[in-house]
């Protein structure tokens, strides 16, 4: 496994406004409670399909989202609930999508892996490993073509760095000087396979050197470090210098809700608990005099209320109507667009008159 953060207390590092630090912590706690409630709803069969959680990734989410501008675009993979929260999407709309309800961000047809909100410029949630990488690169090309000032952030897991589209996209971004930051969230495991057993170069940020692209590896359990690195990466991207950022942060649970993570030893599981990024950041904030036991409890209670309200919103939202199944398949009308439902005949009966019937 890659080297993780040490147990030694971290200094405050770069000067960061106290309000920003409080926002980091509140967001991390909200993501933690939201994901815990989503896991519970999945076991209760309220959420169907697949469900992948950001447990352990909260600091990376908070730091990265804090660095993005409002008009920047975000593409991510199927582990995206926390990123949607970080982009300011209402928790109720996110939970409603997980529940497959009409008031969800994708009208109930996307589910956990396919969150989408154009206003928040979250352009997916993609269920195919690496499916978002070429599309994010294309979005960066469109920005460059139009002469825009926005940037694209493309988040992926460590396993994505082994697919062809990853290398093709980085190569194009470097050749054409596209405004994009590729973010590899390295939790040490591609499903159940360690990075060391799947990658000839396990220090994934070094792969950018093949394309003469700037890159950096940061501690993904430290939202301050992630924000600082992301700000620098985005500034470079806006100037036509794409960037590969690797954040190292282990997931606390299995690959998905149904994964028992039996590939981990009991000792490794205990070590993960000891290095919980939410608890660690609370301890640092307390050491700096920014949190107390009372304020920690208040933030946790507030997050629980927000999540409870989100669940109530999702439960009250109706299921989408079957006749909307093919809505939004295309951006504009397409001739001969088939809207045949399962079980319906491929072609409607021919409108020929019955023999002997009046013409």
C-alpha positions in Angstrom: 0.0 0.0 0.0 1.1 3.6 -0.6 2.5 5.5 2.4 -0.3 7.2 4.3 -0.4 10.2 6.5 1.6 10.0 9.7 -0.1 10.0 13.1 1.9 13.1 14.2 -0.2 16.3 14.7 -0.3 18.5 11.7 0.5 22.2 11.9 -2.0 24.7 10.6 0.1 25.3 7.5 -1.1 28.0 5.0 -3.1 30.9 6.5 -6.7 29.9 6.0 -9.6 32.0 7.2 -11.4 30.6 10.3 -14.7 30.6 8.5 -13.2 28.5 5.7 -12.0 26.0 8.2 -15.4 25.8 9.9 -17.0 25.3 6.4 -14.6 22.5 5.8 -15.6 20.7 8.9 -19.3 21.3 8.5 -19.2 20.0 5.0 -17.2 16.9 6.0 -19.6 16.1 8.7 -22.6 16.6 6.5 -21.1 14.3 3.8 -20.4 11.7 6.5 -23.9 11.7 7.9 -25.5 11.8 4.4 -23.5 8.8 3.3 -24.2 6.8 6.5 -27.9 7.4 6.0 -27.6 6.4 2.3 -26.0 3.1 3.3 -28.9 2.5 5.7 -31.5 3.3 3.1 -29.8 0.9 0.7 -30.0 -2.0 3.2 -33.7 -1.1 3.6 -34.2 -1.4 -0.1 -35.2 2.3 -0.4 -32.2 2.8 -2.8 -31.8 0.4 -5.7 -29.0 -0.3 -8.2 -25.5 0.3 -7.1 -24.4 2.7 -4.3 -20.8 3.9 -3.7 -20.0 6.2 -0.8 -17.5 8.9 -0.1 -16.8 7.6 3.4 -13.1 8.5 4.1 -13.0 10.9 1.2 -14.7 13.8 2.9 -11.6 16.0 3.2 -10.7 15.6 -0.4 -14.2 16.6 -1.4 -14.3 19.7 0.9 -10.9 21.0 -0.2 -11.4 20.4 -3.9 -14.9 22.0 -4.0 -13.7 25.0 -2.1 -11.1 25.7 -4.8 -13.5 25.6 -7.7 -15.3 28.7 -9.1 -19.0 28.7 -9.4 -18.8 28.6 -13.2 -16.3 25.8 -13.4 -17.5 22.4 -14.6 -17.2 19.1 -12.6 -17.2 15.6 -14.0 -16.9 12.7 -11.7 -17.4 9.0 -11.4 -20.1 7.0 -9.6 -18.8 7.9 -6.1 -20.2 11.4 -6.3 -22.8 12.1 -3.6 -20.4 14.3 -1.5 -19.3 16.2 -4.6 -22.9 17.1 -5.4 -23.3 18.4 -1.8 -20.1 20.3 -2.2 -21.4 22.0 -5.3 -24.3 23.3 -3.4 -27.1 21.0 -4.6 -29.9 20.7 -2.1 -29.5 17.5 0.0 -33.1 16.6 -0.6 -32.8 16.6 -4.3 -29.7 14.4 -4.1 -31.4 11.9 -1.7 -34.5 11.9 -3.9 -32.4 10.9 -6.9 -30.9 8.0 -4.8 -34.4 7.0 -4.0 -35.3 7.2 -7.7 -37.9 9.9 -7.2 -39.2 12.6 -9.6 -37.8 15.5 -7.6 -34.2 14.1 -7.8 -31.5 15.9 -9.7 -31.9 13.5 -12.7 -35.7 13.3 -12.4 -35.4 9.9 -10.7 -34.0 8.1 -13.7 -30.3 8.3 -12.9 -30.0 7.0 -9.3 -26.9 7.0 -7.2 -24.3 6.8 -10.0 -25.8 9.4 -12.4 -26.3 12.7 -10.5 -26.5 15.6 -12.9 -27.2 19.3 -12.4 -26.6 21.8 -15.1 -27.1 24.8 -12.9 -24.4 23.5 -10.4 -22.3 22.5 -13.5 -22.1 19.0 -12.2 -22.1 17.1 -15.5 -22.2 13.6 -14.1 -21.8 10.9 -12.3 -20.7 8.2 -14.7 -21.1 4.4 -14.1 -18.5 3.3 -16.5 -14.9 3.4 -15.1 -13.3 6.3 -16.9 -16.3 7.2 -18.9 -16.2 10.8 -17.7 -12.6 11.4 -18.7 -13.0 11.9 -22.5 -16.1 13.9 -22.0 -14.5 16.2 -19.5 -11.6 16.7 -21.9 -14.1 17.6 -24.6 -15.7 20.1 -22.3 -12.3 21.7 -21.8 -11.8 21.8 -25.5 -15.2 23.6 -25.9 -14.2 26.2 -23.3 -10.9 26.8 -25.1 -12.6 27.0 -28.5 -15.0 29.6 -27.2 -12.3 31.5 -25.4 -14.0 31.0 -22.0 -12.5 31.6 -18.5 -13.9 28.5 -16.9 -12.0 25.3 -16.0 -13.0 21.7 -15.8 -12.3 19.4 -12.9 -12.4 15.7 -13.7 -12.4 13.4 -10.7 -11.7 9.7 -11.0 -10.5 6.7 -8.9 -7.1 5.1 -9.0 -8.3 2.3 -11.2 -9.2 4.7 -14.0 -5.5 5.5 -14.6 -5.0 2.1 -16.2 -7.5 2.5 -19.0 -6.6 3.8 -22.5 -8.9 6.8 -22.4 -7.1 8.2 -19.4 -3.8 8.4 -21.4 -5.4 9.5 -24.6 -7.2 12.4 -22.8 -4.1 13.5 -20.9 -2.1 13.5 -24.2 -4.7 15.6 -26.0 -5.0 18.0 -23.0 -1.3 18.5 -23.0 -1.0 18.9 -26.8 -3.8 21.4 -27.0 -3.2 23.2 -23.6 -6.7 22.6 -22.3 -8.1 24.2 -19.1 -8.6 21.0 -17.2 -7.5 19.5 -13.9 -7.6 15.7 -13.6 -8.0 14.6 -10.0 -7.1 11.0 -9.1 -8.6 10.0 -5.7 -6.2 7.2 -4.7 -7.7 5.1 -2.0 -5.2 2.4 -2.6 -7.6 -0.1 -4.1 -9.2 -0.5 -7.5 -12.3 -2.4 -6.1 -10.3 -5.0 -4.2 -6.9 -4.9 -6.0 -4.1 -2.8 -4.5 -2.6 -0.1 -6.6 0.8 -1.7 -6.3 -0.5 -4.9 -7.9 -2.3 -3.1 -10.7 0.0 -0.3 -11.7 3.6 -0.4 -12.8 4.0 3.1 -11.4 1.9 3.2 -8.2 2.7 6.9 -7.5 0.0 7.9 -9.9 0.8 11.6 -10.2 4.0 10.6 -12.0 2.1 9.4 -15.0 1.6 13.0 -16.0 5.4 13.2 -16.9 4.7 11.1 -20.0 2.9 14.1 -21.4 5.1 16.8 -19.8 2.1 17.8 -17.6 2.6 19.3 -14.2 1.4 17.1 -11.3 1.4 16.7 -7.6 0.5 14.2 -4.9 -1.2 15.6 -1.7 -2.6 14.2 1.5 -6.3 13.7 0.7 -7.2 13.6 4.4 -6.2 17.2 4.8 -8.8 19.6 3.3 -6.3 22.6 3.6 -3.7 20.8 1.6 -6.2 19.7 -1.0 -7.6 23.2 -1.4 -4.1 24.8 -1.7 -3.0 22.3 -4.3 -6.3 22.5 -6.2 -6.2 26.3 -6.3 -2.7 26.2 -7.8 -3.7 23.5 -10.3 -6.8 25.4 -11.4 -4.9 28.6 -11.8 -2.5 26.8 -14.1 -5.3 25.2 -16.0 -6.9 28.5 -16.8 -3.6 29.6 -18.2 -3.5 26.7 -20.6 -1.5 24.3 -18.4 -3.5 21.1 -17.6 -2.7 19.4 -14.3 -2.8 15.9 -12.7 -3.5 16.0 -9.0 -3.4 12.9 -6.9 -5.1 12.9 -3.5 -4.3 10.0 -1.2 -7.3 9.1 0.9 -8.4 5.6 1.8 -12.1 4.7 1.8 -13.4 3.5 5.1 -15.7 0.9 3.8 -15.9 -1.4 0.8 -16.0 -0.5 -2.9 -19.8 -0.3 -2.7 -22.4 -0.7 0.0 -22.6 -4.4 -0.6 -18.8 -5.0 -0.5 -17.8 -6.4 2.9 -14.1 -5.6 2.2 -12.9 -9.0 3.3 -9.6 -8.3 1.4 -8.7 -6.1 4.4 -7.1 -7.5 7.5 -8.6 -6.7 10.9 -5.5 -4.7 11.7 -5.9 -2.6 8.5 -9.6 -2.0 9.3 -8.6 -0.7 12.8 -5.9 1.5 11.3 -8.5 3.1 9.1 -10.7 3.9 12.0 -7.7 5.4 13.9 -7.0 7.7 10.9 -10.6 8.8 10.3 -10.3 12.2 8.5 -13.4 13.7 10.0 -12.3 12.9 13.6 -8.7 14.0 12.8 -9.8 17.3 11.4 -12.0 17.9 14.5 -9.0 17.2 16.7 -6.9 19.7 14.8 -9.6 22.4 14.9 -10.0 21.8 18.7 -6.2 22.1 19.1 -6.4 25.5 17.3 -9.2 26.7 19.5 -11.8 26.7 16.7 -14.0 23.9 18.0 -15.2 22.6 21.4 -17.0 19.5 22.4 -20.2 21.5 22.4 -19.7 23.0 19.0 -18.8 19.6 17.5 -22.0 18.1 19.0 -24.0 21.0 17.6 -22.6 20.6 14.1 -23.3 16.9 14.2 -26.9 17.5 15.3 -27.4 20.1 12.6 -26.1 17.7 10.0 -28.4 14.9 11.2 -31.4 17.2 10.9 -30.4 18.2 7.4 -30.1 14.6 6.4 -33.4 13.7 8.1 -35.1 16.4 6.1 -33.5 15.2 2.9 -34.9 11.7 3.6 -38.3 13.1 4.3 -38.2 15.1 1.1 -37.2 12.0 -0.9 -39.9 9.8 0.7 -42.6 12.4 -0.1 -41.5 12.8 -3.8 -43.5 10.7 -6.3 -42.0 8.0 -8.5 -41.4 9.2 -12.1 -44.1 8.2 -14.6 -43.2 5.5 -17.1 -44.2 7.8 -20.0 -41.2 10.0 -19.1 -38.7 7.2 -19.5 -37.3 8.5 -22.8 -37.5 12.2 -21.9 -34.1 14.0 -22.2 -32.6 11.1 -24.2 -31.6 13.7 -26.8 -31.0 17.4 -26.4 -33.1 18.2 -29.5 -35.9 16.3 -31.2 -34.7 13.3 -33.4 -36.7 11.9 -36.3 -38.0 8.4 -35.7 -37.0 8.5 -32.0 -38.3 5.1 -30.6 -40.2 5.3 -27.4 -41.1 1.6 -27.3 -41.4 0.2 -23.8 -40.3 -3.3 -22.8 -42.9 -5.8 -24.0 -44.4 -3.5 -26.7 -44.1 -4.6 -30.4 -41.3 -3.2 -32.4 -43.7 -1.9 -35.0 -47.4 -1.0 -34.6 -49.9 -3.1 -36.5 -50.2 -1.9 -40.1 -53.3 0.3 -40.6 -54.8 -1.9 -43.4 -58.6 -2.3 -43.6 -60.1 -5.7 -42.9 -61.2 -7.6 -46.1 -64.8 -6.9 -46.8 -64.9 -3.9 -44.6 -66.0 -0.5 -46.0 -63.1 1.4 -47.6 
